[in-house]
Amino acid sequence: MYSCSELSRRNSTQTRSFAQFLLKPCYLPRVLLVPFHSAPYPIPIEVPHGSHHCLIKIILNSATMAPLLSGRSLGASSVSAIHLSSPRFGLRRAGLGGWLLPHSVSTRTRISLSSANGLRWKAEKRRSRLVVKCEAAVAEKGADEASGEKFEYQAEVSRLLDLIVHSLYSHKEVFLRELVSNASDALDKLRFLSVTDSSLLNEGGDLEIRIKPDPDNGTITISDTGIGMTKEELVDCLGTIAQSGTSKFLKALKENKDLGADNGLIGQFGVGFYSAFLVAEKVVVSTKSPKSDKQYVWEAAADSSSYVIREETDPEKMIPRGTQITLFLKPDDKFEFSDPKRIEGLVKNYSQFVSFPIYTYQEKSRTKEVEEEEEPPKEGEEAPKEEGEKKKKTKTVTEKYWDWELTNETKPIWMRNPKEIEKDEYHEFYKKTFNDFLEPLSYTHFTTEGEVEFRSVLFIPGMAPLNNEDIVNPKTKNIRLYVKRVFISDDFDGELFPRYLSFVKGVVDSNDLPLNVSREILQESRIVRIMRKRLVRKTFDMIQELSEKQDKEDYKKFWENFGKLMKLGCIEDSGNHKRLAPLLRFYSSKSDEEMISLDEYVENMPENQNAIYYLASDSLKSAKSAPFVEKLIQKDIEVLYLVEPIDEVAIQNLQTYKEKKFVDISKEDLDLSDVDEVKDREDKQELNLLCDWIKQQLGDKVAKVQISKRLSASPCVLVSGKFGWSANMERLMKAQTLGDTSSLEFMRGRRIFEINPDHPIIKDLNAACKNDPDSTEAKRAVDLLYETALVSSGYTPDSPAELGNKIYEMMAIALGGRWGRAEEDAGEAEFTEEGVISDSTAESAEAEVVEPSEVRTENDPWKD
C-alpha cells in the first residue's frame, strides 16, 4: 500500500491505463440496500500490472451513506478487489457482482471519485447503470499544487494539560464542584439506564456521594455509587482530553427518540475532571462498572503526560459499583483542602442543590456518663468501710468521634411547583441561602420558556445593606447562578441585573447558559440579554404588586430602604421609565407627612391644570416655607417637594408622566394660566421704571428684573432661567468632592429678580425711585433686598459676612433708642455704609435719655 504522496509520483502511463478502464460504462445488476454511516471513506483499488494501490475517495452529495462497489462492477479483469479501510461497520458483498448502495442515493445522484495523484472522475447512477467519466487523463501541475498535502494538528499533551489546569479556572476550590458534578452525572446515568435494565441496581447500595478528607495523610476521597467505567471507557473518557462522556451519552439518547434525553446531566466540556490537578499531585481513580466483572484503577501524576491503567486485585479495595477518586494533595494545599469544615463549606456553596445526597466525613462530639474513679487512700489512712450498697459516682465527659453527615439538606425550592410551596418555606429558604435574619419583604417564583428556559426565585430584602457602598454596587453577590442545580457564580458586573436593582437577591437556574469552559464567566450574548430583560420585568412586577397591597407598611419599608435606587433607575434606565414612574413617592404641599405617588397627584389635579409642579430643596421645612410656592398654595395647586439630592435629576430624566409635563416652579416663565391680564398690564406700567432702576443698581448680578406672578407674601424672589442649573442643583454641584469648578459659571443659570407689586417694601422703593432715585438709603435697601432674596431662594451668598453686617446695621437702626440706654453708653454712634459702628466725639453734650414713645412711629415694624 502506498501513501498519497508516493502514488502521485508514479508513472503516469499506469494511471492512464487505469483511467481508460474507468471510461468504460458499467452495468449494475439488482441493487441491495445496506445502511452506512457517513462519507467520505478511502477505498484502495488493486491494479495487477502495477502491483501498487491507487487511493480513491468517494464523496456523496446527499451524504449520510456511502456506496461499496464490487470489483466486478469496474471490470474484474482490471481490478481484483475493493476494500473498505474501516471494516468495523460489518459490510459484506451481496453475492456475485453484488452492490452495496444507500437507499438515500437517488437515481440522479452524482458520485465524485478522485485518486491520490490528482485524477478526478464522476460516477452517475442512472436506474440500473453506473456511468463513470474521467475529467482528466493526466493531472495538471497547478491542480496538484493547489490540493497540497493534508496534515493533522499535533499537541504536546503535558503542555495542553497544564493549560487546562492552570489557565481555565480562577479559584482552586472549584475542583470539588467539578468532581461532585461528575459523580452526580454518573448517578444520573445509572438511574436513567436502570429504567430499562433494573439489574444494574442489584449491587452497590443507594445512589449517593461520599467525600472523606484525611488531614493526617493529606488526601481527599470522593466516592459515588454511579454507573462506573470499563477499561475502554477509562481510556476514552479520562485518557482523551476535552471529550465529555456525558455529552456522548446525551447524544446517544437524542438519537434514540424512544428514550428521549435527560436534561439533568451536568457535564459539557470534558475537562472538569482535570481540575483535580489544581490541588493534587497525584490522582487515583478506582472504578467498577456493572457491565464488567473486573475493577480497574486509573492513575496519573500532575506533571506527567501519561497514565497507568491496571486491574484491581486487592480484595480490601474492591467496590461493588461506582467510582472512587483519591486526590493526593500538594504540600501547599494539604492543610486547607483536607480540613473537613472547609470541604463541608465548599459542598454547601457549590453543590448544595445536587439531586443526590452528599455525605461528608465530619468530626462530632457527644456527652456520656462515665464512672468516676475513686482516689486511693493515702499512706497511713484506712480505707473507708463500705456500708451497704454504695452508689457509684459518675461524671459527664465529652467524647469526640467521626461520622458521616448529610451536607446538602436544603432542597432546590425553585424546581418545585409554586402552588405547592408555603410562604414560610420561601422565607426559610431565603434565610438559609443568603444568611439573613430578617424575612424578605416580597418574593416571586417563576419559570420562563421559549428562546431561553430558566427557573428563578427572587426576593426583596427586609433591610438595605448597612454599608452605603454595597447599595449601588453592581458586583454584589446577591444573585446566585446555577446550571442544572450546580452553583456557577455569584460575581456579576451587571450582566443579569442593572445597578439600581442590585439589591434584589435570588437564584437563577438554567440548562443552556452560554458559559465559558471554566463555568465561571457568563459570556455576553443574545441569550443573556433576554434573561436580563425577563428578570428585570419580573422584579418590577414584584415591586408593583408590593406597592398595591392594602397594607402600606411593607412598601413604606421598601421605599425607606431602596427608594433612592428607584430614582437612580430613572436616570440610568430610560427604557423602563413607564415601570419606574408609578413606583416613585414624594412629599407634597398637601401631604407633608405621608408620601404620595404620581398617580395620586394626577388624580388630585384640577381639570384646568396641565402640568405637574415641583420644587427641589435641601429639606422639607425649607421647601414648605420657600417663596416660590406662595401663589400655588393660595390657588390650591399641589406642589411636589423634592428634598433628596437625586430627586431633581430623576424628575428631569422622566420629563413627563401620563402626558403631563414636570415644571420646576423655581424657574422663569411659570404659567399659572389664570392671571388677571388687566391688573398685570397696570402693574407693568406702574413699576416699569422701578424695574429698570433696580436693574441699574444690581448691575450684572441679575439678568433682568420683572414683576412676579408667583408671590403673595414675600417682597421678592430670585428665579433661575429656563436653561442651566437651578438653585438647588447649583448647591449640589458646588458640594461635589471631585466637581469641576470651571463648569460652574458655564452651567449656572441666569438669575432673574422678581418683585411683588403688592408688597409695602416694593411700593416704598417705587416711591423712592420716583422721588429720590439717588438716595443712599434706597440703594442700600435694594442691595439688602437682593441679598435676602438670594438666601430665601436657595442660593448661597458670595460673602455671608457682608450680608450679616448689613443685617446688623438695619437691626441697629430699627432698635435705636427703643428701650433707652444707660448714661455711660449714651454717646451717639454713627453707622458707616460698610456697617462699622464708630463712637461719637467727646464734644457731644451730656447724653439725654430718649423715651421709647418719642421714637416709635405708627408704622414701626417692632410695634406689638
Phi, psi and omega in degrees: 000131181253153176282171181297318184292325179290320180296326182292342181264001182288167182298131183290341181292322177296322178295321180297318181296323178292322178293322179297324177296321182291339180290341181287139178293146181245137181252133184258137168282199181295141187267135174255123184268124178229128180296144180222158191278295185204165179234160004271160173226141177283135178235114176283134178243121183279130177249113189301311189286347179260346182049029174218174186250151173239122183283131176238134179251128179259124182238120179262133177290324181277342154077336185269358179230158177228141181273151172244117184262132180279162180298324183297330183293332181260008181099104186296334180288336182262323183238126185279323183198158173235130183233143172274142180286343179238087183285359186292346181282357175072035179282150178216157177284148185264038180096189183295122181067022183286165180225141172245103182235150181284149177287342180280350180279118181280174182289346180247017180289135177259134179247125182263128180243137178218143178261168184290340182267014173102351180288144180230137177231161174236130177247128182238127180271120179235100183054250183260016181237145173243112182259124180246127180237140179266130181281324183212138180281327181233131179290134179279154184294321182295320180295323181295320180290326182291323181291318177065186177258145183259131180235156176254148179295144176246155181220140172275108192300315182297320180290319178297317179296322178296319178295318181297318185286314191259351184246344183274327189248140180272333183232137181294330187296345183288351179301323182291322177300315182293317182289323176293323177295320176297318178296321177296320177296320179297321178291321178296319179298316180296317180297323181289315181291333181289347177296322180261343180222090184291344180293342180295338182263008184297320182239156174111349175079199183290158176279110185202168178235135179232135180236122183236103173279146180234095183296329182292316182264353179069044181229161171229132179242123180245118184240146173219158179254041184275208188286336182070184182220145171276177180297317179297322179290328175299315179294318185288319186269310183271335181272349179246114182288140177066027172245115184268119176294327178294319179296319178295321179296317178296322180296319178295323179293321181292327178291328177268092187294340180291329183267330183078194182233142179265109184282359180280352181286142191261321189301147184214315191259335180083020179235359184298324181300323185287352174293346176301330181285358172297325183239348186251142174267343175210141179234131178238125180245120176247125188219146179223121180258143175297343180280347185231150178273350185252152176251134184241155180238128176251131185221135180207152177257160186292326185258021182246152177257011180227168179217167183236135173238127179221162178275137180281127181241349181283118182298330182288339183260007181286141175238144182292324182192149174110201185223141178232118182250125179246122179257123174267104191290150175291155181303324182289333184255001187296316186284327182286309190267001171260003177282122182301322180293324178295317179295319179298318179296321179293320179295318180292330181282313188262325190237028183299328188248019172298141189286356179247150180294136178243120179253136175242148182274112187238151174275127182237171179223151178212157180254146177209158180269130177231156178288138179271125182289135178279140179286136179292147180296148179285165180298134179091347179262144178272143178293138180296142180285139179278121178255106181066206178271117181263133179290136179283138179282139179235160176219157181264127179235155178260127182246133178260142179207166181250138179203164179280140180227133178290123187263323184260071181282324182291131182265150179290097186294334182288345179278350182268168177284125182303331181291341183262003186250132178277160180299321180296327179293320176297316181296318179295319178297318180298315182295320181287319185288321186248011175051048180248144180265346179262149175285149179290151177290325181200165179208160175217139182234121186211162176229132178248143180229165182123230180298322179233130178248125176201159177245149183204148170231122182243145182230147169257117183298158179281347182208146178285157177301145180289332178273120183298332181292332181281347185292316182246028180273115181291346181262028175292155181262043184273336180252120180257119183264128178240147170237112183056046175072006177257127182295131180253305184195155170230017182250093182238150180244057177086011180291321185258332181222142174291167186299321185287349175251020183291349178283343181291133178248151179168181178237145177231126182233123180222155179263345188227045177282145178280086179263157171281177188298324182285354180063021183255336187242126176275114185284142178291125180199175180297325180297319180295320179296321178294317179299314180300316182298318181287323178295317179295319180296317179294326178294317178296321177298320180295317180292320179298319178296323178294322181288338183267359179293150180294322177281106185280354184295321181297316180287332175296319176296318179300316183291324178297325183272321190232011181298322180298327180290327176296321177291326176297325177297326176298330181277319190266337188233084181292336181290342182246025180300322182293332177275329183281319187303316180295344182273348184286149178225139181217156167281159179215173180293339178257354180212082182265006177247321178246136178286150179240159177268168177293329177296318179294322178299314182295323179295327182273358182290141171295161184296327184273359179274126184241020180212159175256115185267141179215158176224126179264130181213175183273346178203162179293323181295315180292328178292320182293329182261006181291144180293342183295331189269358188301307183292323182292319178294322178298326179270006179063039176258127183283140180236131176280136178259115178261101190251357177257148184303328184277347188300312186297318180294321180296315181294321178296329177284330177290318178068307181223160172214121183052047177065018175250125180284147172273129183237127176274117184282357178267006180249164187292169177059044174286121184255110178261358167067352180234039181279141177284106186293325181295312179295321180297320179292322178294319179296321179296319179294320183290320189252011180299317179294322179297317180300317179294322181294316179295319179298324179294321180290320184277335176066231184279000179295330180232153179282322178196167177239132183213166180281135185271148175249003186245359185255146175226327182245329183276148180286330183202168177206154180248114183253159179268160175287172180300323185249154182095182184285149169278176179298320180294317180292323178297320178296318180293319182291327177293333183275356182293134182296316182251028182292154180265106182293337181291337181272352182297313181293326182288319184270347180295128179288154178290148184257131182242125182269114180252137182243151180265111185295343183264359183275141181302322180298318180293323178294320178295319179293327177296321177292319179296322180298321183280321187267321184216072184294344180263011182295131179292318180299321180295320179294320178294325178294319177297318180297315179293323178299319179294314181298321179293318178296327178300315181288313184292339180268359175101001179273164177255125180294149181294325181226093180300326181294320179295320177296321179297318179297322179295321179292319178299320180298314180294325177293320180296321178295318182289327184266353186303119177070012184294314183251008182083167181227159175288156184299322183289341180251020187276357179297144180290150178235145179246139180250122179281171179297329181281356177090013181269131182270129178241139181289149178287162181290162182288352182284349183296147182290176180299132186299138179253131180285122182262124178287146180301325183294339182281340184249350182278137179248173182294326183263024181295120182292342182269359181291137182292000000 
